Amino acid sequence: MPDHIHAIIFLHEKAGGASPSPTLDDVVCAFKSLTSRSYKQKYGIEKMFQRSSAEHIIRDRDDYETRRKYIYENPMRWYHKYLKTDE
């Protein structure tokens, strides 16, 4: 799973007094920008992220639990699919 990340981001009506409140796209763009800048300065990495991102709006508790479980289990699924060797 080193080629992507998963996150659950909670947006509230008033985020830190910002007006207008940041959108999900604002949050993702800021994360990508700050992370890219830091890695470029520290490691010389020019391109870290693809331009697009996938998003899903969680509508209820069941949907949240399904997404949370997927994110939690994803590294192990990736490990078994790509790294584990049969000995």
C-alpha positions as CSV (number, residue, x, y, z in Angstrom):
1,M,0.0,0.0,0.0
2,P,2.9,2.4,-0.3
3,D,1.5,3.9,-3.4
4,H,-1.7,5.5,-1.9
5,I,-3.3,6.6,1.3
6,H,-6.8,6.4,2.8
7,A,-8.3,8.9,5.2
8,I,-11.5,9.8,6.8
9,I,-11.8,13.6,7.1
10,F,-14.5,15.2,9.2
11,L,-15.6,18.6,8.1
12,H,-17.6,20.8,10.5
13,E,-19.6,23.9,9.8
14,K,-17.0,26.3,11.3
15,A,-13.5,25.1,10.9
16,G,-11.1,27.2,13.1
17,G,-13.1,30.4,12.4
18,A,-12.4,30.2,8.7
19,S,-14.9,32.0,6.6
20,P,-16.1,30.4,4.4
21,S,-15.4,27.0,5.9
22,P,-12.9,24.9,3.8
23,T,-14.3,22.3,1.5
24,L,-13.0,18.7,1.2
25,D,-11.2,19.7,-1.9
26,D,-9.5,22.6,0.0
27,V,-8.3,20.2,2.7
28,V,-7.0,17.6,0.2
29,C,-5.2,20.3,-1.8
30,A,-3.6,21.8,1.3
31,F,-2.4,18.4,2.5
32,K,-0.9,17.6,-0.9
33,S,0.7,21.0,-1.2
34,L,2.3,21.0,2.3
35,T,3.4,17.4,2.0
36,S,4.9,17.8,-1.5
37,R,6.7,21.0,-0.4
38,S,8.2,19.3,2.6
39,Y,9.3,16.2,0.7
40,K,10.8,18.2,-2.1
41,Q,12.9,20.2,0.3
42,K,14.0,17.2,2.4
43,Y,14.4,14.5,-0.3
44,G,14.3,16.3,-3.6
45,I,11.2,14.4,-4.7
46,E,9.4,16.4,-7.4
47,K,6.1,14.6,-7.9
48,M,4.3,12.8,-5.1
49,F,0.7,12.9,-5.9
50,Q,-1.6,12.3,-8.9
51,R,-3.8,15.3,-9.8
52,S,-7.1,13.6,-8.9
53,S,-8.3,11.9,-5.8
54,A,-11.3,9.7,-5.1
55,E,-13.8,10.7,-2.5
56,H,-16.9,9.2,-0.9
57,I,-19.3,11.0,1.4
58,I,-20.1,8.8,4.4
59,R,-23.9,9.0,4.9
60,D,-24.5,6.9,8.1
61,R,-22.9,4.9,10.8
62,D,-22.9,1.6,8.8
63,D,-21.2,3.3,5.9
64,Y,-18.6,4.8,8.3
65,E,-17.9,1.4,9.9
66,T,-17.5,-0.3,6.5
67,R,-15.0,2.4,5.4
68,R,-13.2,2.3,8.7
69,K,-12.8,-1.4,8.6
70,Y,-11.6,-1.3,5.0
71,I,-8.9,1.3,5.8
72,Y,-7.8,-0.6,8.9
73,E,-7.5,-3.9,7.1
74,N,-6.1,-2.5,3.8
75,P,-2.3,-2.8,4.8
76,M,-2.7,-6.4,5.6
77,R,-4.5,-7.2,2.4
78,W,-1.8,-5.4,0.4
79,Y,0.9,-7.3,2.3
80,H,-0.7,-10.7,1.5
81,K,-1.2,-9.8,-2.1
82,Y,2.1,-8.2,-3.0
83,L,4.8,-9.0,-0.3
84,K,4.1,-12.4,1.3
85,T,6.0,-15.2,-0.2
86,D,5.1,-18.8,0.1
87,E,8.0,-20.6,1.7
